[in-house]
Amino acid sequence: MGIGIMTFPVYLPLLAIKYGLSGTMIGCILCVPALMQIVSIPFITKYGRVIGVEKTVFISGIFYGVGFVAFGLSTLIEEPIAFFWMAIGAQVVVGFSLAANIVGEQALLLRYSLKSEREKNLGMFRAASGAGGMLAPMLGTAMYALGGFMAAFLYVGIGYLLISPFIYFQLYKAKELYFQEGERMKN
């Protein structure tokens, strides 16, 4: 997700200028994920308990990938206003997914980490996000060179859609191991 988080602010302004969007419109597009996170976290927290942490993280990955694919495909739109609204819609989906990931990540950390290892595990989560942010300019530039703005966004979206099932199954595997270890410790 770190790669995607850095891709929007790097490439969106360049793309929006191509469409002739004003700075205010670009700012509106860029602020939508943060606004969506504020609005959706209470909803996700409430219903995340019902569907489970692992499914919350999985759903966040699917939404994240779909949001980036939608944004990549929005580059095919020629009308500036239609592009603007498609970009807003894609950012709504991405913002929701980021909120779901934040809630899921924190719940996973609390649920499966030993109390003595929580800070270390939180640091690993943040380091992974930072590594993605660090790779974003290099990978984004390579994708842009290969296929323009569309490729830069599709790379993130399709990549996340491909790894989401893997992440989901690894979370369930870790959950089973965690509970097996807990049962072994009781005996």
C-alpha positions in Angstrom: 0.0 0.0 0.0 3.0 2.3 0.6 3.7 2.3 -3.2 0.1 3.3 -4.0 0.0 6.0 -1.3 2.9 7.7 -2.9 1.7 7.2 -6.5 -1.3 9.4 -6.2 0.4 12.6 -5.1 3.3 12.1 -7.5 1.3 11.4 -10.7 -2.1 12.8 -10.1 -1.1 16.5 -10.4 0.7 15.9 -13.7 -2.3 14.0 -15.1 -4.8 16.5 -13.8 -2.8 19.4 -15.5 -3.1 17.4 -18.7 -6.9 17.6 -18.3 -6.8 21.3 -17.4 -8.0 20.8 -13.8 -7.5 23.6 -11.4 -5.3 23.4 -8.3 -8.5 23.4 -6.2 -9.9 20.4 -8.1 -6.5 18.6 -7.7 -6.6 19.3 -4.0 -10.1 18.0 -3.7 -9.1 14.7 -5.4 -6.1 14.3 -3.2 -8.0 15.0 0.1 -10.8 12.5 -0.6 -8.9 9.4 0.9 -8.3 11.2 4.2 -11.9 12.3 4.4 -13.1 8.8 3.6 -10.9 7.4 6.3 -12.4 9.8 8.9 -16.0 9.0 7.8 -15.6 5.2 7.4 -13.4 4.1 10.3 -16.4 4.0 12.8 -18.4 1.9 10.3 -15.5 -0.4 9.6 -14.7 -0.8 13.3 -18.3 -1.8 14.0 -18.7 -4.3 11.1 -15.1 -5.5 11.2 -15.9 -7.3 14.4 -18.7 -9.1 12.7 -16.8 -10.3 9.6 -13.4 -10.7 11.4 -10.0 -9.1 11.1 -8.7 -11.3 8.3 -11.7 -10.6 6.1 -11.5 -6.9 6.9 -7.8 -6.9 5.6 -8.8 -9.0 2.6 -11.7 -6.7 1.7 -9.4 -3.7 2.1 -7.0 -5.2 -0.4 -9.7 -5.8 -2.9 -11.1 -2.3 -2.6 -7.5 -0.9 -2.9 -6.8 -2.8 -6.1 -10.2 -1.9 -7.6 -9.7 1.8 -6.7 -6.3 1.9 -8.4 -7.5 0.0 -11.5 -10.5 2.4 -11.8 -8.2 5.3 -11.6 -5.9 3.8 -14.2 -8.8 3.3 -16.5 -10.0 6.8 -15.9 -7.1 8.0 -18.0 -9.0 6.8 -21.0 -11.7 9.4 -20.4 -11.3 12.5 -22.5 -13.8 14.9 -20.9 -12.1 16.8 -17.9 -15.2 16.8 -15.7 -15.9 13.1 -16.3 -12.2 12.4 -15.4 -12.6 14.5 -12.2 -15.6 12.6 -11.0 -14.1 9.2 -11.9 -11.0 10.3 -9.9 -13.1 11.3 -7.0 -14.9 7.9 -7.1 -11.6 6.0 -7.3 -10.3 8.0 -4.3 -13.4 7.2 -2.3 -12.8 3.5 -2.8 -9.1 3.9 -2.0 -9.9 5.9 1.1 -12.3 3.2 2.4 -9.7 0.6 1.8 -7.0 2.5 3.6 -9.4 2.9 6.6 -10.2 -0.9 6.6 -6.5 -1.7 6.4 -5.7 0.6 9.3 -8.4 -1.0 11.5 -7.4 -4.5 10.4 -3.7 -3.9 10.9 -4.1 -2.6 14.4 -6.5 -5.4 15.4 -4.1 -8.0 14.0 -1.2 -6.4 15.9 -3.2 -6.4 19.2 -4.6 -9.9 18.7 -1.6 -11.9 17.5 1.4 -10.1 19.0 2.7 -10.9 22.4 2.6 -7.9 24.5 6.4 -7.8 24.6 6.6 -7.8 20.8 3.9 -5.3 19.8 6.3 -2.4 19.4 8.7 -4.5 17.3 5.8 -5.7 15.1 4.3 -2.2 14.8 7.8 -1.1 13.6 7.9 -3.9 11.0 4.4 -2.8 9.7 5.6 0.8 9.4 9.0 -0.2 7.9 7.1 -2.2 5.2 5.0 0.8 4.4 8.0 3.1 4.3 9.8 0.6 2.0 6.8 0.7 -0.4 6.9 4.5 -0.3 10.6 4.4 -1.1 10.1 2.1 -4.0 7.1 4.1 -5.4 9.1 6.7 -7.4 11.3 4.0 -9.0 8.6 1.6 -9.8 6.1 4.3 -10.8 8.6 5.9 -13.1 9.4 2.5 -14.7 5.7 1.8 -15.2 5.1 5.4 -16.6 7.9 4.8 -19.0 6.4 1.6 -20.2 2.8 2.7 -20.5 2.1 6.2 -19.3 -0.1 7.3 -16.4 -2.4 4.4 -16.9 0.3 1.8 -16.4 1.6 3.5 -13.2 -1.9 3.2 -11.6 -2.8 -0.2 -13.1 0.5 -1.7 -11.8 -0.5 -0.9 -8.2 -4.1 -2.0 -8.6 -3.5 -5.2 -10.4 -0.5 -6.0 -8.2 -2.6 -5.6 -5.1 -5.5 -7.6 -6.5 -3.0 -10.4 -7.1 -1.4 -10.4 -3.7 -4.6 -9.9 -1.6 -5.6 -13.7 -1.7 -2.1 -14.6 -0.7 -2.2 -12.1 2.3 -5.6 -13.5 3.3 -4.5 -17.1 3.3 -1.3 -16.2 5.2 -3.3 -14.4 7.8 -5.6 -17.5 8.3 -2.5 -19.7 8.5 -1.0 -17.4 11.1 -4.2 -17.4 13.1 -4.3 -21.2 13.2 -0.7 -21.4 14.3 -1.3 -18.8 17.0 -4.3 -20.7 18.4 -2.5 -24.0 18.1 0.4 -22.5 20.1 -2.0 -21.2 22.7 -3.6 -24.6 23.1 -0.1 -26.2 23.4 0.9 -23.7 26.1 -2.3 -24.5 28.1 -1.5 -28.2 28.2 
